[in-house]
């Protein structure tokens, strides 16, 4: 009896260890590897899965990246717009070398390639869910154990959460396979994904290295081994706990009903019970009508002055103003120093003309005289130059009048004396100046 008790204890201990499961996470990222790297856990196929080979990190892509994913994947070592692939081979046929399609969707000229990732699940997993994020150029389809999950097309990013009720239909203990089908109908060729598989189990999932080959069939069971020698008897186990109480006996027959007792007095009212918990809030009522507008708030302080605007164009010249009154005459200046002796006076008047003599014979025509010297160069103001002339002088051709102004010319006193012995004082001269501009 003690041996049986010991055996039951061992069974209980073993069961409690097996039942303890921890949260597990399997993350598949395509890709965070540097450009040119080969993924050690994913495999690619260009013949619909007949053969499987390497997959490549082909660098960045014009499409927006998934959160936390920096690179793109292709079964070929290029995307189709390079001069050489990642292996240094010149690209002359993007369709054959990079998987680039040459026709629109549905034309039959698309290219199809596959990526697969294999992993082993433990035999006691529970509470499984999957988060799937994808980005494809041009189209991507996702399968779990050959069961379709999702499709994306173009630059649309798909973020799908698959509940335990969905994933548990397709996930199984042992070997599992996720396949990504990439279809291209022109332009660049690449794929991007981030898959998170969470579950509860004693141990996590195990990735199958790339090019490990398909799982072989189970081998035949080997022959039973020889019985081992009997082990020594173990020590007596501790007494087991008392057994459960036995079943209650059958109820006896009902006795005869006794006489009814007198009615007892009514008992005092009991104290009020404690208030029950508050009920859940009711649904929010419909929004009431808008209240009347409040009084206008006080005006805020004036903002800082803005920067001065650019200077506007110059205005047109105004009309000439009326001439102002002549100012008062200035004080006589001090006498200047004696001037130098003046030039010789004019020749006196010519005497009367004598009588005309008889006309002489015509002379012989003389030779042509030599050419005269070149005259002085005329004014040569450039276009836009200003020319100032007295009002009495006409402007040369090619000038436009701009305006005029008055100018007072003040002359100094002269110390020369006239015959009466008094000095002569010259008067100030007022002239009008016309301003012209060269065309």
C-alpha positions as MATLAB code, in Angstrom:
seq = 'XXXXXXXXXXXXXXXXXXXXXXXXXXXXXXXXXXXXXXXXXXXXXXXXXXXXXXXXXXXXXXXXXXXXXXXXXXXXXXXXXXXXXXXXXXXXXXXXXXXXXXXXXXXXXXXXXXXXXXXXXXXXXXXXXXXXXXXXXXXXXXXXXXXXXXXXXXXXXXXXXXXXXXXXXXXXXXXXXXXXXXXXXXXXXXXXXXXXXXXXXXXXXXXXXXXXXXXXXXXXXXXXXXXXXXXXXXXXXXXXXXXXXXXXXXXXXXXXXXXXXXXXXXXXXXXXXXXXXXXXXXXXXXXXXXXXXXXXXXXXXXXXXXXXXXXXXXXXXXXXXXXXXXXXXXXXXXXXXXXXXXXXXXXXXXXXXXXXXXXXXXXXXXXXXXXXXXXXXXXXXXXXXXXXXXXXXXXXXXXXXXXXXXXXXXXXXXXXXXXXXXXXXXXXXXXXXXXXXXX';
ca = [
       0.000    0.000    0.000;
       2.853    2.423    0.734;
       4.418    1.795   -2.661;
       1.218    2.851   -4.373;
       1.137    6.061   -2.373;
       4.706    6.879   -3.462;
       3.874    6.280   -7.097;
       0.884    8.629   -6.944;
       3.071   11.391   -5.499;
       5.485   11.079   -8.403;
       2.644   11.368  -10.899;
       1.278   14.503   -9.254;
       4.698   16.196   -9.215;
       5.361   15.397  -12.861;
       1.960   16.747  -13.951;
       2.494   20.051  -12.187;
       5.801   20.570  -14.016;
       4.325   19.840  -17.455;
       1.370   22.164  -16.919;
       3.593   25.240  -16.322;
       3.775   27.258  -19.603;
       5.475   30.610  -20.301;
       4.685   33.230  -22.980;
       6.770   32.604  -26.123;
       7.421   34.821  -29.176;
       8.708   33.989  -32.675;
       9.570   37.047  -34.825;
      10.293   36.820  -38.565;
      11.703   40.018  -40.135;
      12.392   40.515  -43.813;
      14.743   42.175  -43.450;
      17.034   43.943  -41.017;
      20.158   42.426  -42.575;
      22.736   44.635  -44.409;
      22.470   44.901  -48.189;
      23.918   41.866  -49.951;
      23.457   39.537  -46.938;
      21.850   36.101  -47.349;
      19.064   35.240  -44.877;
      20.073   32.077  -42.943;
      16.443   31.048  -42.228;
      14.397   31.913  -45.346;
      14.535   30.153  -48.708;
      13.475   31.290  -52.186;
      12.038   29.471  -55.178;
      11.512   30.575  -58.798;
       9.898   27.302  -59.991;
       6.777   27.236  -57.780;
       8.484   25.367  -54.956;
      10.133   22.502  -56.865;
      13.548   23.696  -55.691;
      14.578   26.143  -52.967;
      17.628   28.379  -52.748;
      18.891   31.576  -51.134;
      17.107   34.898  -50.476;
      18.911   38.256  -50.534;
      18.740   41.583  -48.717;
      18.507   43.954  -51.719;
      18.632   47.293  -49.839;
      16.140   50.167  -49.758;
      13.057   50.690  -51.933;
      11.017   53.760  -53.058;
       8.003   52.516  -51.059;
       7.664   53.489  -47.391;
       9.189   50.967  -44.951;
       7.269   49.008  -42.345;
       7.854   50.266  -38.768;
      11.191   48.970  -37.513;
      12.146   47.301  -40.851;
      14.947   48.881  -42.888;
      15.600   46.534  -45.818;
      13.776   44.660  -48.608;
      14.039   41.020  -49.717;
      14.065   39.289  -53.092;
      14.642   35.752  -54.280;
      16.995   37.272  -56.881;
      20.165   39.273  -55.975;
      18.726   42.526  -57.421;
      15.538   44.611  -57.782;
      15.779   45.338  -61.532;
      17.130   48.916  -61.717;
      20.816   48.205  -61.078;
      23.689   47.886  -63.547;
      25.089   44.875  -61.661;
      23.495   42.447  -59.220;
      24.819   41.793  -55.712;
      27.090   39.056  -57.086;
      28.823   41.496  -59.477;
      27.136   40.138  -62.626;
      26.116   42.715  -65.247;
      22.320   42.938  -65.594;
      21.275   42.591  -69.235;
      17.879   40.892  -68.714;
      16.011   42.195  -65.596;
      13.259   39.646  -66.127;
      15.500   36.596  -66.005;
      18.103   37.976  -63.586;
      15.887   39.945  -61.144;
      12.385   38.478  -61.591;
      10.971   41.626  -63.205;
       7.611   41.227  -64.959;
       7.052   42.673  -68.436;
       3.257   42.892  -68.663;
       0.290   44.357  -66.779;
      -1.609   42.412  -64.146;
      -3.548   39.531  -65.662;
      -1.591   39.570  -68.927;
       0.155   36.268  -68.234;
       3.536   38.004  -68.467;
       3.955   38.442  -64.704;
       6.749   36.766  -62.762;
       6.103   34.724  -59.581;
       8.589   33.792  -56.865;
       8.205   32.265  -53.398;
       9.829   32.680  -49.989;
       9.350   30.102  -47.239;
      10.264   30.003  -43.542;
      10.012   26.764  -41.580;
       9.905   26.243  -37.825;
       9.024   23.595  -35.218;
       6.287   24.233  -32.663;
       6.290   22.449  -29.277;
       3.627   19.799  -28.659;
       1.861   21.572  -25.809;
       1.387   25.149  -27.042;
      -1.787   27.138  -26.294;
      -3.228   30.642  -26.671;
      -1.683   31.309  -30.095;
      -2.039   34.551  -32.087;
      -0.212   36.169  -35.013;
       0.517   39.773  -36.043;
       1.308   40.080  -39.767;
       2.736   43.208  -41.468;
       3.555   43.176  -45.191;
       4.665   45.487  -48.000;
       5.095   44.267  -51.603;
       5.998   45.443  -55.096;
       3.704   44.480  -56.795;
       1.624   41.829  -54.923;
       2.164   39.505  -51.963;
       0.147   36.534  -50.654;
       0.742   34.827  -47.286;
       0.065   31.177  -46.432;
       0.414   29.174  -43.209;
       0.797   25.438  -43.859;
      -0.691   26.045  -47.340;
      -3.766   27.795  -45.862;
      -4.307   31.318  -47.268;
      -4.138   34.204  -44.734;
      -3.873   37.607  -46.528;
      -3.069   39.496  -49.770;
      -1.532   42.911  -50.357;
      -1.039   44.850  -53.585;
       1.091   47.872  -54.508;
       2.247   50.272  -51.829;
      -0.583   49.344  -49.445;
       0.792   48.209  -46.079;
      -1.272   45.449  -44.458;
      -1.277   45.044  -40.678;
      -3.390   42.011  -39.713;
      -4.013   40.523  -36.285;
      -5.068   36.870  -36.352;
      -6.755   35.601  -33.207;
      -6.144   32.211  -31.562;
      -9.377   30.902  -33.077;
      -7.990   31.619  -36.584;
      -4.352   30.569  -36.134;
      -5.186   27.430  -34.160;
      -6.996   26.064  -37.241;
      -3.748   25.997  -39.238;
      -0.853   25.829  -36.738;
       0.208   22.355  -35.574;
       2.804   20.740  -33.290;
       6.014   19.870  -35.094;
       7.024   21.302  -38.477;
       5.153   24.390  -39.790;
       5.769   26.478  -42.934;
       4.985   30.107  -43.741;
       5.083   30.883  -47.477;
       5.148   34.342  -49.086;
       4.193   34.502  -52.762;
       5.574   37.534  -54.662;
       4.050   38.542  -58.034;
       5.527   41.315  -60.225;
       4.102   42.833  -63.427;
       6.711   45.506  -64.123;
       9.192   47.837  -62.407;
      11.175   46.972  -59.296;
      10.821   43.604  -57.552;
      11.029   43.339  -53.745;
       9.146   42.299  -50.618;
       9.088   43.335  -46.962;
       7.484   41.606  -43.975;
       7.375   41.470  -40.168;
       5.581   38.465  -38.616;
       5.163   37.981  -34.845;
       3.833   34.623  -33.585;
       3.001   34.513  -29.855;
       1.876   31.510  -27.789;
       2.181   29.866  -24.375;
       4.363   26.773  -23.989;
       7.174   25.301  -21.907;
       9.653   25.955  -24.749;
       9.757   28.243  -27.779;
       9.605   27.541  -31.496;
      12.740   26.443  -33.358;
      13.631   27.867  -36.795;
      14.802   25.448  -39.484;
      18.042   26.666  -41.158;
      17.807   27.449  -44.867;
      18.553   24.638  -47.342;
      18.044   22.017  -44.620;
      15.915   19.944  -46.976;
      12.402   18.557  -46.415;
      11.560   16.613  -43.275;
      12.096   12.920  -43.886;
       9.482   10.283  -43.055;
       9.540    8.716  -39.617;
      11.714    5.603  -39.462;
      10.340    2.207  -38.358;
      10.171    1.514  -34.639;
      13.175   -0.365  -33.387;
      12.887   -3.710  -31.543;
      12.050   -3.646  -27.875;
      15.071   -3.654  -25.614;
      15.828   -6.428  -23.086;
      14.300   -6.114  -19.669;
      16.657   -4.501  -17.264;
      17.560   -6.028  -13.910;
      15.117   -5.403  -11.105;
      16.056   -2.390   -9.107;
      16.353   -2.407   -5.359;
      13.166   -1.857   -3.408;
      12.671    1.784   -2.601;
      12.102    3.058    0.898;
       8.560    2.947    2.187;
       6.697    6.085    1.272;
       4.913    8.224    3.814;
       1.369    7.286    4.737;
      -1.094    8.717    2.309;
      -3.728   11.213    3.309;
      -7.035    9.925    4.682;
      -9.462    8.911    2.005;
     -12.507   10.963    1.135;
     -15.609   10.622    3.332;
     -17.932    7.850    2.227;
     -21.358    8.437    0.743;
     -24.189    9.435    3.101;
     -26.746    6.723    3.898;
     -30.267    6.736    2.447;
     -32.823    9.049    4.034;
     -35.280    7.409    6.507;
     -39.044    7.431    5.994;
     -40.834   10.673    6.747;
     -42.468   10.814   10.228;
     -46.084   11.849   10.808;
     -46.804   15.561   10.712;
     -46.957   17.173   14.171;
     -49.714   19.550   15.226;
     -49.399   23.115   14.063;
     -47.836   25.359   16.702;
     -49.272   28.730   17.659;
     -48.241   31.662   15.488;
     -45.277   33.489   16.961;
     -45.218   37.290   17.470;
     -43.928   39.410   14.600;
     -40.233   40.105   14.942;
     -38.795   43.642   14.942;
     -37.864   45.165   11.591;
     -34.276   44.435   10.656;
     -31.717   47.193   10.130;
     -31.395   48.652    6.612;
     -28.905   46.751    4.517;
     -25.755   48.403    3.182;
     -26.157   50.408   -0.020;
     -25.444   48.344   -3.100;
     -22.685   49.309   -5.565;
     -23.419   52.115   -8.029;
     -24.861   50.943  -11.313;
     -22.968   51.396  -14.575;
     -23.154   54.827  -16.131;
     -25.946   55.174  -18.659;
     -25.287   56.032  -22.274;
     -24.402   59.682  -22.903;
     -27.455   61.782  -23.758;
     -27.772   63.680  -27.007;
     -25.777   66.879  -27.169;
     -27.789   69.901  -26.018;
     -28.254   73.003  -28.156;
     -25.314   75.372  -28.373;
     -25.277   78.046  -25.650;
     -25.464   81.738  -26.434;
     -22.202   83.350  -27.445;
     -20.306   84.781  -24.464;
     -19.340   88.425  -24.253;
     -16.343   89.380  -26.383;
     -13.101   89.197  -24.424;
     -10.891   92.214  -23.927;
      -8.729   93.099  -26.890;
      -5.286   91.591  -26.612;
      -2.140   93.718  -26.687;
      -1.017   95.033  -30.042;
       1.391   92.736  -31.834;
       4.936   93.782  -32.591;
       5.419   96.001  -35.653;
       6.086   94.025  -38.780;
       9.227   94.502  -40.801;
       9.246   97.551  -43.096;
       8.033   96.730  -46.581;
      10.148   97.240  -49.669;
      10.381  100.849  -50.956;
       7.773  101.576  -53.609;
       8.694  102.916  -57.082;
       9.482  106.612  -57.429;
       6.450  108.769  -58.172;
       6.131  110.879  -61.333;
       7.732  114.345  -61.263;
       5.290  117.018  -60.100;
       4.554  120.154  -62.115;
       6.987  123.081  -61.759;
       6.021  125.211  -58.768;
       5.434  128.961  -59.035;
       8.562  131.104  -58.749;
       9.036  132.427  -55.232;
       9.559  136.107  -54.446;
      13.030  137.500  -54.888;
      14.985  137.450  -51.676;
      16.513  140.624  -50.175;
      19.737  141.881  -51.655;
      22.803  140.752  -49.803;
      25.288  143.176  -48.193;
      28.038  144.554  -50.370;
      31.152  142.513  -50.173;
      34.495  144.017  -49.258;
      36.549  145.669  -51.993;
      38.584  143.228  -53.980;
      42.269  143.661  -54.768;
      43.246  145.826  -57.766;
      43.016  143.874  -60.965;
      45.752  143.598  -63.570;
      46.043  146.077  -66.387;
      43.296  145.493  -68.899;
      43.888  144.535  -72.527;
      44.553  147.113  -75.238;
      41.486  149.123  -76.219;
      39.552  148.666  -79.452;
      40.808  150.122  -82.733;
      39.245  153.457  -83.578;
      36.554  153.849  -86.251;
      37.478  153.276  -89.840;
      37.814  156.313  -92.046;
      35.468  157.035  -94.972;
      35.637  154.725  -97.951;
      37.470  156.028 -100.972;
      35.984  156.110 -104.463;
      35.774  152.776 -106.267;
      38.487  152.272 -108.827;
      37.970  150.690 -112.226;
      37.514  146.908 -112.266;
      40.655  145.006 -113.138;
      40.807  142.003 -115.429;
      39.697  138.613 -113.992;
      42.573  136.634 -112.582;
      43.491  133.065 -113.330;
      41.680  130.465 -111.140;
      43.920  129.388 -108.357;
      44.640  125.812 -107.181;
      42.328  124.095 -104.657;
      43.343  124.853 -101.150;
      44.434  122.179  -98.647;
      41.833  120.489  -96.437;
      41.105  122.307  -93.208;
      41.735  120.891  -89.763;
      39.054  118.648  -88.196;
      36.590  120.642  -86.134;
      36.064  120.072  -82.403;
      34.034  117.029  -81.410;
      30.395  117.775  -80.657;
      28.707  117.008  -77.354;
      28.687  113.276  -76.685;
      26.622  112.727  -73.577;
      25.553  109.171  -72.948;
      21.865  108.153  -72.699;
      20.317  109.379  -69.437;
      22.840  112.233  -68.960;
      21.497  115.659  -67.944;
      22.036  118.856  -69.958;
      21.546  122.320  -68.371;
      20.895  125.243  -70.799;
      19.692  128.806  -70.355;
      16.066  129.309  -71.275;
      17.059  131.258  -74.349;
      19.081  128.363  -75.842;
      17.280  125.606  -77.799;
      18.055  121.977  -76.935;
      19.891  119.865  -79.490;
      18.118  116.925  -81.094;
      17.815  113.741  -79.014;
      16.969  115.373  -75.629;
      13.785  115.430  -73.574;
      12.887  118.334  -71.298;
      12.587  117.338  -67.618;
      11.953  120.676  -65.886;
      13.383  124.105  -65.018;
      14.547  126.203  -62.073;
      15.615  129.816  -61.347;
      19.228  130.624  -60.631;
      20.544  133.942  -59.214;
      24.095  134.791  -60.314;
      25.859  137.207  -57.951;
      28.791  139.307  -59.305;
      31.406  141.081  -57.155;
      31.747  144.885  -57.145;
      34.181  146.378  -59.540;
      36.712  148.976  -58.325;
      37.015  150.632  -61.706;
      35.997  154.293  -61.654;
      34.107  156.118  -64.309;
      34.877  159.632  -65.491;
      32.919  161.118  -62.572;
      35.176  159.304  -60.070;
      32.432  156.993  -58.691;
      32.817  153.191  -58.607;
      30.450  150.956  -60.581;
      28.541  148.144  -58.831;
      27.264  145.322  -61.035;
      23.761  144.032  -60.362;
      22.847  140.366  -59.588;
      21.607  138.364  -62.602;
      18.557  136.013  -62.444;
      18.335  133.393  -65.190;
      16.051  130.403  -65.868;
      17.843  127.055  -66.371;
      16.135  124.343  -68.453;
      17.070  120.726  -67.606;
      17.128  118.172  -70.452;
      17.870  114.419  -70.444;
      19.675  112.509  -73.175;
      17.333  109.968  -74.848;
];
